[in-house]
Amino acid sequence: MPIIVNLDVMLAKRKMRSNELAERIGITTANLSILKTGKAKAIRFSTLELICEILECQPGDIMEYEKEEE
């Protein structure tokens, strides 16, 4: 998938555990894990907004686009 999720990098920079972030944004740790591993098919803007608010970052800090090779 051409969208790379770097959520684990931001969590490490903020010295926060996944379960703490999941609790603060109101999702299960299983769903956060799906997002972190890049297996999620979509993310709600409201969830993305909360992640950015809590981690004090921009969406581009936790996601990037990488063109697939043809």
VEXROZA-708540 format. One line per field, with one value per residue (C-alpha): residue in one letter; x negated, y negated, z negated; residue number from 1. Coordinates in steps of 0.1 Angstrom, whole numbers. Each point is the difference from the previous one (the first is absolute). Layout:
BEGIN
torpa	c(a	...)
x	c(X	...)
y	c(Y	...)
z	c(Z	...)
zavex	c(NUM	...)
This chain:
BEGIN
torpa	c(m	p	i	i	v	n	l	d	v	m	l	a	k	r	k	m	r	s	n	e	l	a	e	r	i	g	i	t	t	a	n	l	s	i	l	k	t	g	k	a	k	a	i	r	f	s	t	l	e	l	i	c	e	i	l	e	c	q	p	g	d	i	m	e	y	e	k	e	e	e)
x	c(0	-14	11	-26	11	-28	22	-25	-27	21	9	-37	-8	27	-9	35	13	25	25	-1	7	28	16	-3	15	27	-9	-11	-36	8	13	-30	-23	18	-6	-37	-7	15	27	29	20	11	-2	26	-11	13	-24	-29	8	-1	-33	-16	14	-13	-34	-3	-8	13	15	-31	-21	18	9	-19	6	-24	6	1	-25	15)
y	c(0	-34	-16	5	-4	-13	-1	21	-25	-29	21	6	-37	-10	29	13	36	12	10	-36	-15	24	-8	-37	0	26	29	36	9	25	-27	-22	30	4	-37	2	30	-16	26	-25	-8	-34	-24	-25	-36	-3	28	-16	-33	15	18	-32	-20	25	5	-37	8	-4	28	0	8	34	8	-2	9	22	7	37	11	12)
z	c(0	9	-33	-27	-36	-23	-32	-19	7	-14	-30	-7	4	-24	-24	0	1	25	-27	-15	34	7	-33	5	35	-9	22	-8	-1	27	23	-7	8	34	7	-11	22	31	3	-5	31	-13	-29	-11	1	-36	-11	19	-15	-35	7	12	-29	-26	17	9	36	35	21	22	-31	-3	36	33	36	18	36	9	26	32)
zavex	c(1	2	3	4	5	6	7	8	9	10	11	12	13	14	15	16	17	18	19	20	21	22	23	24	25	26	27	28	29	30	31	32	33	34	35	36	37	38	39	40	41	42	43	44	45	46	47	48	49	50	51	52	53	54	55	56	57	58	59	60	61	62	63	64	65	66	67	68	69	70)
